[in-house]
Amino acid sequence: MNYWIGVASEDHVKLGVSEGFSQLCHGKQAPLKRMKTGDWLIYYAPKRNLEANEPYQHFVAIGQILEGEAYPFEMAPDFIPYRKDVSFIKECVPLPLKALTDVPLWQEFRSRLRFGHFQIPKELFKIIATGMNVGIV
């Protein structure tokens, strides 16, 4: 089992949570293919919505990857991103990024947020999940 962080605006994460899917890195297939059935994904939202510059900087969703491959989904005639099905935990509480400031393990990974998707160790996943009031794994 692997643990991942995905980066997307809060409004996009909310859509994915409500419809049970993950879409990463502007719809690219590669990050979704790296995640396997049973893996866990935490979403980080640097801002509230894609078009605005209002910062948010919270971890906002946690879900487990469901069985099945990444699949194309037509959002518009000229935009067909890839998605992967995820079972999200609905009761999680957003965790501010600043809550991890004093966590040494986070310091090793924080610069990777700019990549949009990256793997983290189980220990860091547990720290973030606990901060989001989710007791799993």
N, C-alpha and C positions, 0 to 999 in steps of 0.2 A: 504494500500500500504506500502511495506517495501523497505528499501534501503540497499544495500550490497556492500562489497568490495571483489573482488576475486583477487588472486595473481597468476601470471604466467609470464613466460619470454615474452619479447616483440615479438619475432618471433611467439610464440604460440598464443598470443593475436591477432596479425595481421592476422593469418590464420582464427581464429574464426570470426573476424570482416568481412573478405572478404567472408566467407561462411555462416555467419549469425548464429553462434552457440556459446555456452559457454561450456567449459569443465574444470572442477575444481578438484584440489586435486588428480592429477594423474588418472583422469577418474572415480573417485568414484561417486556413484549415490546419496548418502545422501545429499551433499550440494545442488545439483540441485533440489532435492525434496523439500527443504526448501523454494526455491524461487517460487512464484506464479505468475500467469498471471498479468501483469501490474506493477510488482515490477521493481525497477531500480538496475542496476549493474554497478559499476565502477571497471575497472581493473587496478591494480598496477603491474608494471613490475620492479622487483628488479635488473634484468640483461637483457641484449639484447637477449641472446639465452641460451638455457638450457645447452649446452655443454661447454660454455665458462664461465670464471669467471669475465668478464668485467662488472662492476656495471653500472646500468642505473638509477634506483630509481626514476621513474616517474609514475604518473597516466596517462594511455595511451588510454583508451577507456571508453565510456559510452553507455549503451544500456538498452532497456526495454524488459523484459521477455515476450515472446509471448505465446499464448495459446498452450497447449499440455504438455504431460508428458516427463520426461527424457527418452531417448531411447539409446540402445546400438548401437555403430558404430564400425565396424571392421576396425582398422587402420593397423593391421598386424594379421596374423593367431593366434599369441599368445597374442595379445593386443586388447581387445574390451572394450574401455572406454565408459562412458555414456556422452551424450550431451543433451543440451536443446536449443531450438531455441530462438534467441535474435534479436531484431531490433536495430542495432547500429547506433549512430549518426556519420556520416562520417566526419563532419567538426570540430571535437573537436581538441584542441591543447594540447599536452602533458604538464603536470604540474609537475615540480620537487617536490620531497618529501620535500625538504628543504623549500619550500614556505609555508609549514604548521607549521614550527618550532615555530612560535609565536602565534599559534591558540590554546588557552587553551583547547577547546573541543577535538582537535586532540590528545592532550597529554593523554587523557583517553583511546584512542583506538589504538594508534600506536603500542603497544606491541602485538596486536592481528595479525599483519601482518604475523607472523610466523605460524599461523594456516591455512592460505591459503584461508579462506572464513569466513566472519563474517558480522553481521548486524551493521549498523550505524544509528544514528538518522537523520531525514530529514534535520535538521539544518546543520549538518556536510556535508551531501550530497550536499546541496546547495552551501556551501563554496567551495567544491572541483569542482563542476560543473561550478561555476562562474569562478574559476581559469583556467578552461579548455576552457573558452570562450563559454560555453553552457548555454543558459538561458532556463531552464525547471523547471517545478513544481512550 
